[in-house]
């Protein structure tokens, strides 16, 4: 999927909002895993949030495959619950 794909941009914006609101983007360090350069974007935007950092973290999560790994684990657990 190209970096400028509209669906990807939609997912990144919404995921970044969750990461900012949850406080995850307030960390001054980053060690998400292989491929994470650790360069935290400290610039603040509307509402004093680190929106660009949220997008950076969301993009890494998708590109690294971690998002799919966590989604698969969630689906497996929820599918095993009794009806």
C-alpha angles and dihedrals in degrees: 000000000000118000091243096051108136093224091051090049090051091051092046093051093050094043091047089054090054092048093049096045092047091055095241091124092058091078113108092208132055129199102157094150142267111356095025107121090200092229102141114204104226097181112123127217138177114348088015090280127148093235097162089052089052091054091046091053093044092050092050091049091054097041094046092053091239092119091056091045092053093043090052091050091049092049092049093052095045092046090054094056116105115258 
